[in-house]
Amino acid sequence: MTAKHPSAIERKNHSLLMRWRIGRCVARVIASDEAHAADFSRIEKSILGTLPEGEGAPVLLAACNDLYYREFAVTMLRSIERHGQPERFHLHLCGPSKDVLDDARALAAKLSNVDLTVTWDEGYGASLPYYAPIYYTCVRFLVAPLILKATRSPVLCLDIDGIARRPITPAYEEVRGGSDILLIKRPQKASSVRKVLASALGFNPTQNGIRFADRLARALAGMLSMRPRYHIDQIAVHRLVRSLESRGELATEQMPRSFADHDFEEGSAIWTAKGWKRKNSEAYRSEMARIEAAIS
């Protein structure tokens, strides 16, 4: 099956004015714990459902709308389930239909290895940017500080169009270490919107890791209120990390690309289909079909 390409964002970058506003927003959340707190509070209040509870193993976190739920989320969760290892997974649904919400609840009851918790919103966040997908790509980073607060456990944010090639939590525990966050830095990229790949980003429950998650969420909430026309997640992470590292307020480690492998290598922990060409590739679709066949 070939998935349909949703409507694309027209301009693939921010204007100079918007870049300046993004930089000012980042500076504000670093300078004050109250900066953009009201923006974040409005988004937090729009989130319904159940967060994970209890300190323990890392919580895997992803988000999607109805299209991505049907196309990718169920397969991703089944790909994790098939390995037979206990995993904690939190899924945030963006403005879900009743059918999708009911299906997610039913899936949570069926999974025996994956402890699945689900939250959702009714569309407030998606109404803020010019294009709703801008919210879809950053909402996991708005939910992350809520999970850190509720569980005091590591949180690994992932793209929903991933396929677990091996148990994720044991693989992640091998590399997690004692830093505040793990992220995929790409210093070779010229544009600040691509200096970080947000497909896999981990927060450790250290004091600075928790504070970084809070600052990132407030920064993103502030940027969403500016009605952006392009994605803000990667530029926000890059600007915030760069500033905090220079101040000695954040310890980072490089996230192995095997947690967001776009080349579909055999030994990777997660295959991530970035872009619709990869999503519709023979290798990715064949693996999806194999997972679904094993369940049916």
N, C-alpha and C positions, 0 to 999 in steps of 0.2 A: 504493500500500500504506500502511496506517495501522499505526504501531508501537503495541505494547501498553505501557501505563504500568506500570512496575515498582512494587513496594510502596513507599509514601511514608513519609518520616520524620514522625512524628506531631506533635511539637512543633517549631515553627519558630524557636526561640531557646534560649539557654542560661539556666539558673537563675542567680540572683545569686551563689550559692556557686561555681558553675562559672566564672562570669566572674572572680571573685576568684582562683580557682586558675589560670586562664589568664594573668591579669596577673602573678601570682607566677612562673609558668613563664617568661614573657618576661623578667622582671627577672633571673631566675637565669641564663639563657643569655647575657644581656648582661654580667652581672657575672663570669662564669667560662666559660672555654672547655671545662671539664670537665662543666658542668651538662648533664644528660640525655644525655651522650655514650654511656653504656651502653645507654640506650633506643634511640638511633639505631644503635648498633653491632649490636644484635640484629636490627633491621630490615635493615640493610645486608647482614648475613650471610645473610638469607633470600632475597636477590636473586640470581637465576641468569641466565645468558646472556651476551651480548656488548655491551659499551659501545662507542660510537664512539671513534675514536682520531685523533690528529693535530690540530695547530693549524690553523685555517683559517676557513672560512665558519661562520656561525651554525648551531647544531644546533636544529632544531625538536623539541619534546618533548611527548608526550601519553601518556595512560594510559587503560586501559579494562578492563572485564570481558568475558566472552564475549558477553553481549547487545549491548553497545555496539560490540564488534568487528564482529559480524555486521551490525548496523544502520547503523553510521556509519564505523568506522575504514577499512574497505576503500575506501569511496567517497571519504573525505577524501584518502587516499593517491593514489587515481586522479585526483582533482581537481588535485592538485599535479603529478602525472606528465604530465597532458595539456598543460601549458604548455610543455613541452620545455626547461625550464631546470634546471640541476643544483641539487639541494637535498639537505641532510643532515637525516634524520628519525630520531628514536629513539622507539620505541614500547615502553611497559611494559605487560605483560599481567598482570592480577590473577587469580591462581588459574585459569589457562586449562585447558580440556579439551585432550586430545591432538589432537583435530581442529582446534581453533582454533590451537594452537601450530604444528601442521604446516602449516596454511594460511598463517600469517604468515611462516613460513620460505620457503614456496613463492612467496609474493608478493614477498618481498625479492629472490629470484632472478630474478623476471620483470621487475621495475621497472628501466628503463634510465636514467631521469633522477633518480630518488630513491635515494639511498644509505641504505637502511633497515637499522638495527640494532634488535635486539629483546632485551629482558630480560623476565623473568617471576618471579613468586613462587608459592609453593604454598599460600598462604592465611594465613600467620602474621599479616601486617599487618591483613587484613580481620577477623581474630578479635578484635582489640583493642577497637574501639569497639562501642557498643551496636548500631549499624546498620552493615553493611559498606560502604554507599555513602559514609560519612564518610571511610573510608580511600581509596576510589576517587578522590574529588575532591582529596585532598591528596598522593597518592603521587608525582605528578610532581615535587613540591617536595622530596620525599625523595630522588629520583633525580638531581635537578638538580646538587647539589654533587659527585656522583660523576662526572658528565659534565664539569663545569668542571675538576675535578682531572685527568681523563684527557685533555682536549683543549686546555685553556687558550683555549677559543673561546667566543663569546657563546652563550647558551642562551635560546631563546624558548619558554616554556611555554604551551601552547594547550589548549583544550577539544577533545576528539576528535570532537565532532559539528559540526565546521567544514567549510566548502567553500571551497577556494582559488579566488578569482575572478580572480586574477592571480598571477604568480610572487611567492612570499612573501619570499624572501631579498633580492632587489633592493629591494623595497618597504620591508623592515625596515631595511636598511642606510641608506636615505635618512633615517630618523628616529632611528636608534640613538644617535648622538652619543657624548659622552664621559662620560655619567653612570654611576653604579654600577648602577642598575636603572631600568627603565621599567615603570610600572604605571598602571592606570586608577583614579584616586582619585575618590571620589564624596562630597565634603564635605557635600553637601546632604542626604544620608541621615542619619536620626536614629540608627539602630542601628549599633553598632560592628561587627556581623557583615556589614554592607552598605556600610561606608565605602570599601571597595575591591572592585572587580570582578576576580576572579581568572581570568577567561576568557583573558586575554593578559597575561603578565608576563615581562619580559626581564631577564636577568642579564648584565651585562658582566663580562669577566674582569679587572676591576681588583682591587686589594687589598681594598677595601671591598666590592666586589660579590661576590667569592668568600667573604669573611667573612660577609656578610649571608646568602648561601645556606646556609652551614654553620649559622649561628645559627637560621635559619628551620627547617631540617631537624631540629635538636636540639629546638627548641621544639615542633614538631609531633609528634615522637616522644614527648616528655614528655606532651603533651596526650592522645595516643592511649592512653597507659598509664593515664590517668584514666577510661577507658571513657566517652567523651563520648556524648551522645544527639543532638547536632546538629553541623553542619559546623564545622570549626575552621580551614580554610585561610584564609578572608578575614579573620577576626578576628585570627588570628596575624600575617598580613602587616601589617594596619593597626596593631596594637599595637607591633610591632617597628619599623616604619617611623617611626611617630610618636616613639618613644623615641630612635631613633638619629639622626633628623634634628635633634631638639632638642639633641643632644649634639654636633652637627657631624660625625658619623661616617658619614654616608650622603648621597650626592647623587642625587636622583631627577629623572626627567622624566615628564611625562604621556604615557602610551601612547595614540596615536590610536585612537579608537573604531572606525576602519576595520579594525582587526585583531581585532575581536570585535563585528561589526555584527549586532545583533539585529533591525534593521529592513530588512535585505536591500537596501541601496542599490547601484546599479549600479557605482559607482566604488570600492567597498570592496575591500580585499585579502582579507578572510575573512568569509564569512557564518557566524555562530554561532547555532545554534538553541537558545537558552536556554529551557528549559521545553517540556513536551510539546505544548502548543498550537502553538508555532512549529515544532517537529519535524514535526508532522503538517499544517502549513500547505501550501496549494497551491503557493506560490512555492518553498518549500524542497524539497518532494517532487518538483516538476517539474524542478528543477535536478539533484537526485540522479538522476532517471530519465534525464536528458539525458547525464550523465556515464557512467552504466552502459551506455546505448545506444551510446555512442561506442567503448566498450571491446569490446563483444560483436560 
